């Protein structure tokens, strides 16, 4: 694949990898400190209550990418006046959505927390306080999405990386500060996290006001633009809502059937999932503005080659990052959290959610191009409805006696089918050979998912306490895997791209 701005993309990728690596390390250590400070029950409670607001967090990701799509289009036009109007409209749309979401959360969310979720009576007031703090943090994130989209569209990844690292350090500081409180730690943790979100929002807004003249227009009420952006965001939200509802709704199902301890296991597995997938998403984020602009300029052949190469590298990268968690899951958890703090089902959840993540990474480049085309109405309806089927099917499995792993088996099956559905919609946006995509992407996604499970069964459980043997095994598997990928699965152009990224 050939990019017009390969050097810039390589540099941005490096910034994002530094960001991801540092935030991953800090985040993993922070989770250990928080788990020790709050205890398993409060940790699980914070995640399930925050997860109710998390049902609406899909707005932030959906709006951010929608805004990024419009900002990239304006950057190809070089019209500062129109860009200012688009930016102001994005802020106005964020105001409209924030009002709608607050009404939903303060009614439906309040009812769910106080009448459906299993919460100890003595913890109820803290749960409600955490709920309100989470709503305020969400509103900040909603407006922050406008500014972060502007930064990414302009490919200023250096500041994006720096601020993300600062945010991780702040959250680590909060984890240590919680230890000084002798009681009501859950409440004070919520207060401090709200303060952290406010500080980060100010950082994004301040940078944009200083560096981008279009961000100095705070609101725009031009009806044409509001209708255009609001409509696009609305359809985007359908698909994103289904993904988050699948995740957060799954947490609620686990809570109702198995209690908060299983929620703690799920929360820990998501920490590992986030650490692994975030590194891959960093690579994809660096290429996203280029992909949007390439399609907008009408170069569909290059767009498809970008999809193939970005998807392939995403699969390989996710696989390589996942190997340690399949070879040495128990050892990593014991060193990270302490053997006595690892909830039941954590090991199984981690392995299955990483496989789900590997399958999901191949969809991002496809979705980028579909969004760039603007043909998203039917796409979002079909994908949204299909994804939501995970919840009722999992509910049936739980009802007939299946354990909590059933949710993950259903999700893996649906993730596989979703890849094919998305690529069929891609056919309506550009011409390409379907067989080429299935051979290069779908087939390899299945292959490397199966390889992870093979690794899981190859190494005996007796090795889990031998640190040196585990480290040596991980190194050998990583070297063999990288060599196999580099020489067997990458073509000449893709190997050159890897070399360019390493040199930069």
Secondary structure, DSSP 8 states (H G I E B T S, - for coil): ---TTHHHHHHHHHHHHHHHHHHHHHHHHHHHHHHHHHHHHHHHHHHHHHHHHHTTTHHHHHHHHHHHHHHHHHHHHT-HHHHHHHHHHHHHHHHHHHHHHHHHIIIIIHHHHHHTS---GGGHHHHHHHHHHHHHHHHHHHHHHHHHHHHHHTT-HHHHHHHHHHHHHHHHHHHHHGGG-SS-HHHHHHHHHHHHHHHHHHHHHHHHHHH-GGGG------HHHHHHHHHHHHHHHHHHHHHHHHHHHHHHHHHHHH-HHHHHHHHHHHHHHHHHHHHHHHHHHHHHHHHHHHHHTT-HHHHHHHHHHHHHHHHHHHHHHHHHHHHSHHHHHHHHH-GGG--TTHHHHHHHHHHHHHHHHHHHHHHHHHHHHT--HHHHHHHHHHHHHHHHHHHHHHHTT--TTHHHHHHHHHHHHHHHHHHHHHTTTS---HHHHIIIIIHHHHHHHHHHHHHHHHS-GGGGG-HHHHHHHHHHHHHHHHHHIIIII--HHHHHHHHHHHH-
